[in-house]
Amino acid sequence: MIKINYKIQFCLFAISLFFIGLGIFQITDEGLKTGIDLFWQISHFVPFVMGAIIFGNNLYSKRVENFKN
Protein backbone atom coordinates (compact mmCIF):
# COMPACT_ATOMS: atom_id res chain seq x y z
CA MET A 1 0.00 0.00 0.00
CA ILE A 2 1.24 3.46 -0.82
CA LYS A 3 2.17 5.51 2.22
CA ILE A 4 1.15 9.15 1.88
CA ASN A 5 1.79 11.74 4.54
CA TYR A 6 -1.29 12.29 6.70
CA LYS A 7 -1.17 16.04 6.14
CA ILE A 8 -1.37 15.52 2.38
CA GLN A 9 -4.23 13.06 2.82
CA PHE A 10 -6.10 15.50 5.02
CA CYS A 11 -5.60 18.31 2.47
CA LEU A 12 -6.94 16.12 -0.32
CA PHE A 13 -9.87 15.15 1.89
CA ALA A 14 -10.56 18.84 2.61
CA ILE A 15 -10.44 19.65 -1.11
CA SER A 16 -13.03 16.97 -1.71
CA LEU A 17 -15.36 19.01 0.53
CA PHE A 18 -15.51 21.45 -2.39
CA PHE A 19 -17.14 18.73 -4.49
CA ILE A 20 -19.64 17.99 -1.74
CA GLY A 21 -20.51 21.68 -1.71
CA LEU A 22 -21.06 21.61 -5.46
CA GLY A 23 -23.33 18.60 -5.15
CA ILE A 24 -25.39 20.09 -2.33
CA PHE A 25 -25.69 23.42 -4.14
CA GLN A 26 -26.82 21.74 -7.35
CA ILE A 27 -29.37 19.57 -5.56
CA THR A 28 -30.84 22.49 -3.59
CA ASP A 29 -30.82 24.73 -6.66
CA GLU A 30 -32.36 22.32 -9.16
CA GLY A 31 -33.91 19.60 -6.99
CA LEU A 32 -33.37 15.88 -7.45
CA LYS A 33 -33.50 14.70 -11.02
CA THR A 34 -34.11 11.26 -12.48
CA GLY A 35 -32.17 8.83 -14.63
CA ILE A 36 -28.75 9.85 -15.92
CA ASP A 37 -29.10 13.37 -14.52
CA LEU A 38 -29.46 11.92 -11.01
CA PHE A 39 -26.22 9.98 -11.54
CA TRP A 40 -24.38 13.20 -12.44
CA GLN A 41 -25.80 14.95 -9.37
CA ILE A 42 -24.64 12.16 -7.08
CA SER A 43 -21.22 11.92 -8.77
CA HIS A 44 -20.13 15.07 -6.89
CA PHE A 45 -20.18 13.01 -3.69
CA VAL A 46 -17.82 10.29 -5.00
CA PRO A 47 -14.51 12.13 -4.27
CA PHE A 48 -15.67 12.90 -0.73
CA VAL A 49 -16.73 9.32 -0.03
CA MET A 50 -13.54 7.85 -1.51
CA GLY A 51 -11.39 10.34 0.42
CA ALA A 52 -13.22 9.56 3.65
CA ILE A 53 -12.76 5.82 3.16
CA ILE A 54 -9.04 6.08 2.38
CA PHE A 55 -8.28 8.62 5.12
CA GLY A 56 -10.29 6.66 7.69
CA ASN A 57 -8.72 3.36 6.71
CA ASN A 58 -5.22 4.80 7.01
CA LEU A 59 -5.96 6.31 10.42
CA TYR A 60 -7.45 3.01 11.60
CA SER A 61 -4.49 0.96 10.33
CA LYS A 62 -2.08 3.39 11.99
CA ARG A 63 -3.96 3.02 15.29
CA VAL A 64 -3.89 -0.79 15.03
CA GLU A 65 -0.18 -0.66 14.19
CA ASN A 66 0.50 1.52 17.25
CA PHE A 67 -1.62 -0.78 19.42
CA LYS A 68 0.39 -3.86 18.41
CA ASN A 69 3.71 -2.22 19.31
Secondary structure, DSSP 8 states (H G I E B T S, - for coil): -----HHHHHHHHHHHHHHHHHHHHHHHHH----THHHHHHHGGGHHHHHHHHHHHHHHHHHHHHHHH-
